[in-house]
Amino acid sequence: MRKSYDFFSFFLIPALTFCLAAGNSLTGTNFSVIGNREGHRALFLLWGAVSGIYFYLYGRELMEYGECEDRTGRACLFLSLVLFLCGIGLPYLPGKVPVLSRLHVWASFGGPFCLFFFLYRFLLLLERKQGIRMAGQKLFQLSTAVVSAFLYLRIGIVSSLLEMFVTLSTCVYLAVLQGRLEKIRLSNH
């Protein structure tokens, strides 16, 4: 691949994620509430922008590297970026701006959902075009979804713990997927 995303995957995004959660309840609040508090807005915007752009650029490069670009995948990945940026850009202040707060919630759910859909579709395209099985990567993605659902149902809210888990597991997942693609490319040449 042209770029190495390891710095972002294993240092910058985890560091920003932990800084955003630091000093707050992992199960009693979430990044939207924390990020709209006085003094936390800049860190929240930085975390969201870096994460959203990182997911988008990494996804684009994986599509190119795996030779599995398609219109639906590109559109879904782009929509994910737009929703990520809207989610962090719109305020979450339900008492002051309830309509914008609802839009924030929908965008914040929609971004990860579109990214999940993109990644799953990408795996299906890889299997079809490369003639390989991506069972491990599908299991990783499914496991992330199951643990996320469990955390949501157990805690009862979209918590900082859930947001940390989704963010960090997606960073690891993208790095694992890149490693798998590099092995496939080496074995084909």
ZAMARGU-4260 file (C-alpha; in steps of 0.2 Angstrom, whole numbers, plus 5000, padded with zeros to 4 digits):
<rodrens>
0) 5000/5000/5000 | 5006/5018/4997 | 5003/5024/5015 | 5006/5017/5032 | 4991/5020/5043
5) 4999/5012/5059 | 5003/5028/5067 | 4985/5033/5066 | 4978/5015/5070 | 4989/5012/5085
10) 4994/5029/5092 | 4985/5045/5087 | 4967/5039/5087 | 4968/5028/5103 | 4977/5043/5111
15) 4964/5055/5106 | 4950/5042/5111 | 4958/5040/5128 | 4960/5058/5131 | 4942/5062/5127
20) 4936/5048/5139 | 4948/5053/5153 | 4940/5058/5169 | 4923/5054/5164 | 4912/5039/5167
25) 4914/5025/5154 | 4896/5019/5156 | 4887/5035/5162 | 4890/5046/5148 | 4896/5047/5130
30) 4907/5057/5118 | 4893/5068/5112 | 4889/5074/5130 | 4908/5075/5134 | 4912/5084/5118
35) 4898/5097/5120 | 4904/5102/5138 | 4914/5118/5140 | 4932/5115/5136 | 4930/5098/5128
40) 4923/5104/5111 | 4940/5106/5102 | 4946/5089/5107 | 4929/5081/5102 | 4930/5090/5085
45) 4948/5084/5083 | 4945/5066/5088 | 4929/5065/5076 | 4938/5073/5061 | 4954/5063/5063
50) 4944/5047/5065 | 4931/5050/5051 | 4945/5056/5039 | 4956/5041/5044 | 4942/5028/5041
55) 4938/5036/5024 | 4956/5037/5017 | 4960/5020/5024 | 4945/5012/5016 | 4948/5021/4999
60) 4966/5014/4999 | 4960/4997/5004 | 4948/4997/4990 | 4961/5002/4977 | 4974/4990/4984
65) 4962/4976/4984 | 4956/4981/4967 | 4938/4980/4973 | 4932/4998/4969 | 4913/5000/4965
70) 4901/5014/4965 | 4891/5007/4980 | 4906/5005/4990 | 4913/5022/4986 | 4896/5030/4990
75) 4894/5021/5006 | 4911/5026/5012 | 4909/5044/5007 | 4892/5044/5016 | 4900/5037/5031
80) 4913/5052/5031 | 4899/5065/5029 | 4889/5057/5043 | 4904/5056/5054 | 4908/5075/5051
85) 4890/5080/5053 | 4889/5070/5069 | 4904/5079/5077 | 4899/5096/5069 | 4881/5096/5075
90) 4879/5101/5093 | 4872/5088/5106 | 4862/5100/5117 | 4845/5093/5118 | 4838/5106/5130
95) 4844/5121/5119 | 4843/5114/5101 | 4833/5098/5101 | 4831/5097/5082 | 4850/5098/5079
100) 4853/5086/5094 | 4842/5073/5085 | 4851/5076/5069 | 4867/5073/5078 | 4861/5057/5085
105) 4856/5050/5068 | 4872/5056/5060 | 4882/5048/5074 | 4873/5031/5072 | 4873/5033/5053
110) 4892/5035/5051 | 4898/5019/5059 | 4883/5009/5051 | 4888/5015/5033 | 4907/5011/5037
115) 4901/4993/5044 | 4891/4991/5028 | 4905/4997/5017 | 4918/4985/5025 | 4906/4970/5024
120) 4903/4974/5006 | 4921/4976/5003 | 4924/4958/5010 | 4911/4951/4998 | 4919/4959/4983
125) 4936/4953/4988 | 4930/4935/4990 | 4921/4936/4973 | 4935/4945/4963 | 4950/4937/4971
130) 4943/4920/4974 | 4947/4919/4992 | 4939/4916/5008 | 4938/4931/5021 | 4930/4921/5035
135) 4942/4927/5048 | 4939/4945/5044 | 4920/4943/5043 | 4921/4934/5060 | 4931/4949/5067
140) 4918/4961/5060 | 4903/4951/5066 | 4911/4949/5084 | 4913/4968/5085 | 4895/4970/5080
145) 4889/4957/5093 | 4900/4965/5107 | 4894/4982/5103 | 4876/4977/5104 | 4879/4968/5120
150) 4887/4984/5127 | 4873/4994/5121 | 4859/4983/5128 | 4869/4980/5145 | 4873/4998/5148
155) 4857/5005/5141 | 4864/5020/5132 | 4877/5023/5119 | 4891/5025/5131 | 4909/5031/5130
160) 4914/5013/5133 | 4905/5007/5118 | 4912/5022/5107 | 4929/5018/5113 | 4927/4999/5109
165) 4920/5003/5091 | 4933/5016/5087 | 4948/5005/5093 | 4942/4989/5086 | 4939/4997/5069
170) 4957/5003/5069 | 4963/4986/5073 | 4951/4978/5060 | 4958/4990/5046 | 4976/4985/5050
175) 4972/4967/5051 | 4963/4968/5034 | 4978/4977/5026 | 4989/4963/5032 | 4978/4950/5024
180) 4977/4960/5008 | 4996/4961/5008 | 4998/4942/5010 | 4985/4939/4996 | 4995/4951/4985
185) 5012/4943/4989 | 5005/4925/4986 | 4997/4931/4969 | 5014/4938/4963
</rodrens>
